[in-house]
Amino acid sequence: MKGRRVTDDAKRSGFSRRSFLRGGAAGALSGGLTTGLLTGEAGAAAADSEATETVGPGPVDVELEVNGATHRLAVEPRVTLLDGLRDRLDVTGPKRVCDRGTCGACTVLEDGRPIYACSRLMIESAGRSITTVEGLGSPDAMHDVQQAFVDNDAQQCGFCTPGFVVATAALLARHPAPSEPEIEAGLGGNFCRCGTYKGIRAVIAGGEGGGVSGG
Amino acid sequence: MRPFGYAAPATVEQAVGLLAAEGSEALAGGTDLLSLLKDDVERVDRLVALRGVAGLSGIELDGGTLRIGAMTTLQELRDHDGAIAALPALAVAIDGVASPQLREMGTVGGDLLQRPRCWYYRRGFGLLALTADGRSMVTEGDNRYHAIFPTGQARFVNPSSLAPLLVALGAEAVVHGPGGERRLPVEALYQAPQAAEERENTLAPGELLAGVEANVAGSRSAVYEVRQRRSLDWPLMAAAVTLTGSGSRAERARIVLGHAAPTPHVAAAAGDVLSGQELTPETVAAAADAAVEGARPMSGNRYKIQLARTAVRRALGHAAGMEI
């Protein structure tokens, strides 16, 4: 098999459909389908010559779910999930701060797992389900974590807060009543330059405003 | 980021075919590569996404053999009770990647093949960081995090969290390429480049790291990392050790330093000091001294020699289950 040159005129139609199927296959695999691991044989059944099509650098149709709604949009492969959410879908909760996978302000859930949206290409999230801070709750119907951030005054300038809220929700999904080391490790991927860590710890462990873990 | 094409192969064979073309790079978790592309340190014509490639993700524990697919995320490996029970040191190495988001996105193959953190490389001066007239920016500049075992012109350090442990274990890398599958010791994945066009890994164009395989039975391993910060940073120094033999006696010892050299640094002399010996504070100290024998620190990283000694001593203590 020879590699293809990158072309602008690669077939664009149906990419989202294939991506959707691909997302499904990857999900099944991570569920424990390891037959053929490291042998290269597992792929034979899934072989699809269309899947080797090179798309881009121009816009490519991508379909993904954001906060429960299905979106279809054309984005260049180089567009990150963060920029696609903010600039194309007007989902501006995830913040662009370091844009290098370090600060955590862009944290979103992808199929329930916390990731840095700045370090994922939007095309890589095709067929997957994204939850941002907006998807956790609204000002009228706040998620417990959002309410606890308010109650514990766990923000100052607030720019890191959306990422911290999502990371905290992910931490509590994994450890409903986390220990102090689990809190530190679970939020180790997020920075607050104002230094509101005390309030954020109180969000989880319980402070004057009450914590979400009931600790 | 500059524009690039994108392909999402379904099989290893398709991926290998796509990667053989010039200007194509494999995309795993993306946490390193996308930053390099944003900073224009690396350029690609096309990314070959490995996320949907069948057979690259998963963990198998078959008797004493542990197989880990290259696209397995660090978090999936950390959550695999069987793998962690068989090789507890894995938990230490993975937890050192102290960001849940990076563990969820980062893959085993991506950890092994992440590019060096050398700030001259990251600023676009190349892996060797030489001036136009051939002088080293590293030796003449700020080298506090650089190698204490530089190799020729290569003075960066290998940044992988898993490589020292896998090398200590004698693990094999499974590589697929245009010519089919080949297996090599994990340490043979790495090289110290001596020319601007050379990389720090030995994969040929079109080759793809499919996973690693290690025998985890009959030995005890440990990892010890010396860190400046607990969160979101690479260690200053790391040591991984694998001991065979029981109790306080080591039949054979393999000692590997991370963040010490352009490749995972096998401290063969240190292992030899312990082979066939009782582990005592004296023999362990002798091994720690042997591990840094021949070190050639630069102007700002002499402190890493003592960190290496300490990391070796503590890793040995943890592996043997004794206070040393």
Boltz contact constraints between the chains, C-beta under 6 A:
constraints:
  - contact:
      token1: [A, 1]
      token2: [B, 17]
      max_distance: 6.0
  - contact:
      token1: [A, 3]
      token2: [B, 17]
      max_distance: 6.0
  - contact:
      token1: [A, 3]
      token2: [B, 18]
      max_distance: 6.0
  - contact:
      token1: [A, 3]
      token2: [B, 20]
      max_distance: 6.0
  - contact:
      token1: [A, 3]
      token2: [B, 21]
      max_distance: 6.0
  - contact:
      token1: [A, 6]
      token2: [B, 5]
      max_distance: 6.0
  - contact:
      token1: [A, 6]
      token2: [B, 45]
      max_distance: 6.0
  - contact:
      token1: [A, 6]
      token2: [B, 46]
      max_distance: 6.0
  - contact:
      token1: [A, 22]
      token2: [B, 52]
      max_distance: 6.0
  - contact:
      token1: [A, 26]
      token2: [B, 52]
      max_distance: 6.0
  - contact:
      token1: [A, 29]
      token2: [B, 57]
      max_distance: 6.0
  - contact:
      token1: [A, 30]
      token2: [B, 57]
      max_distance: 6.0
  - contact:
      token1: [A, 34]
      token2: [B, 58]
      max_distance: 6.0
  - contact:
      token1: [A, 34]
      token2: [B, 60]
      max_distance: 6.0
  - contact:
      token1: [A, 36]
      token2: [B, 55]
      max_distance: 6.0
  - contact:
      token1: [A, 37]
      token2: [B, 58]
      max_distance: 6.0
  - contact:
      token1: [A, 37]
      token2: [B, 60]
      max_distance: 6.0
  - contact:
      token1: [A, 37]
      token2: [B, 67]
      max_distance: 6.0
  - contact:
      token1: [A, 37]
      token2: [B, 69]
      max_distance: 6.0
  - contact:
      token1: [A, 38]
      token2: [B, 67]
      max_distance: 6.0
  - contact:
      token1: [A, 38]
      token2: [B, 174]
      max_distance: 6.0
  - contact:
      token1: [A, 38]
      token2: [B, 210]
      max_distance: 6.0
  - contact:
      token1: [A, 38]
      token2: [B, 211]
      max_distance: 6.0
  - contact:
      token1: [A, 40]
      token2: [B, 12]
      max_distance: 6.0
  - contact:
      token1: [A, 40]
      token2: [B, 55]
      max_distance: 6.0
  - contact:
      token1: [A, 40]
      token2: [B, 176]
      max_distance: 6.0
  - contact:
      token1: [A, 42]
      token2: [B, 54]
      max_distance: 6.0
  - contact:
      token1: [A, 42]
      token2: [B, 55]
      max_distance: 6.0
  - contact:
      token1: [A, 43]
      token2: [B, 10]
      max_distance: 6.0
  - contact:
      token1: [A, 43]
      token2: [B, 11]
      max_distance: 6.0
  - contact:
      token1: [A, 43]
      token2: [B, 12]
      max_distance: 6.0
  - contact:
      token1: [A, 43]
      token2: [B, 54]
      max_distance: 6.0
  - contact:
      token1: [A, 43]
      token2: [B, 55]
      max_distance: 6.0
  - contact:
      token1: [A, 46]
      token2: [B, 10]
      max_distance: 6.0
  - contact:
      token1: [A, 46]
      token2: [B, 54]
      max_distance: 6.0
  - contact:
      token1: [A, 47]
      token2: [B, 11]
      max_distance: 6.0
  - contact:
      token1: [A, 48]
      token2: [B, 10]
      max_distance: 6.0
  - contact:
      token1: [A, 51]
      token2: [B, 9]
      max_distance: 6.0
  - contact:
      token1: [A, 51]
      token2: [B, 10]
      max_distance: 6.0
  - contact:
      token1: [A, 52]
      token2: [B, 9]
      max_distance: 6.0
  - contact:
      token1: [A, 52]
      token2: [B, 14]
      max_distance: 6.0
  - contact:
      token1: [A, 54]
      token2: [B, 5]
      max_distance: 6.0
  - contact:
      token1: [A, 54]
      token2: [B, 7]
      max_distance: 6.0
  - contact:
      token1: [A, 54]
      token2: [B, 46]
      max_distance: 6.0
  - contact:
      token1: [A, 55]
      token2: [B, 6]
      max_distance: 6.0
  - contact:
      token1: [A, 56]
      token2: [B, 5]
      max_distance: 6.0
  - contact:
      token1: [A, 56]
      token2: [B, 6]
      max_distance: 6.0
  - contact:
      token1: [A, 57]
      token2: [B, 3]
      max_distance: 6.0
  - contact:
      token1: [A, 57]
      token2: [B, 4]
      max_distance: 6.0
  - contact:
      token1: [A, 57]
      token2: [B, 5]
      max_distance: 6.0
  - contact:
      token1: [A, 77]
      token2: [B, 6]
      max_distance: 6.0
  - contact:
      token1: [A, 78]
      token2: [B, 1]
      max_distance: 6.0
  - contact:
      token1: [A, 78]
      token2: [B, 3]
      max_distance: 6.0
  - contact:
      token1: [A, 78]
      token2: [B, 4]
      max_distance: 6.0
  - contact:
      token1: [A, 100]
      token2: [B, 35]
      max_distance: 6.0
  - contact:
      token1: [A, 101]
      token2: [B, 31]
      max_distance: 6.0
  - contact:
      token1: [A, 113]
      token2: [B, 104]
      max_distance: 6.0
  - contact:
      token1: [A, 114]
      token2: [B, 100]
      max_distance: 6.0
  - contact:
      token1: [A, 114]
      token2: [B, 101]
      max_distance: 6.0
  - contact:
      token1: [A, 114]
      token2: [B, 104]
      max_distance: 6.0
  - contact:
      token1: [A, 115]
      token2: [B, 101]
      max_distance: 6.0
  - contact:
      token1: [A, 115]
      token2: [B, 104]
      max_distance: 6.0
  - contact:
      token1: [A, 115]
      token2: [B, 105]
      max_distance: 6.0
  - contact:
      token1: [A, 116]
      token2: [B, 101]
      max_distance: 6.0
  - contact:
      token1: [A, 119]
      token2: [B, 30]
      max_distance: 6.0
  - contact:
      token1: [A, 119]
      token2: [B, 31]
      max_distance: 6.0
  - contact:
      token1: [A, 119]
      token2: [B, 34]
      max_distance: 6.0
  - contact:
      token1: [A, 123]
      token2: [B, 6]
      max_distance: 6.0
  - contact:
      token1: [A, 188]
      token2: [B, 98]
      max_distance: 6.0
  - contact:
      token1: [A, 188]
      token2: [B, 99]
      max_distance: 6.0
  - contact:
      token1: [A, 188]
      token2: [B, 231]
      max_distance: 6.0
  - contact:
      token1: [A, 189]
      token2: [B, 99]
      max_distance: 6.0
  - contact:
      token1: [A, 189]
      token2: [B, 100]
      max_distance: 6.0
  - contact:
      token1: [A, 189]
      token2: [B, 101]
      max_distance: 6.0
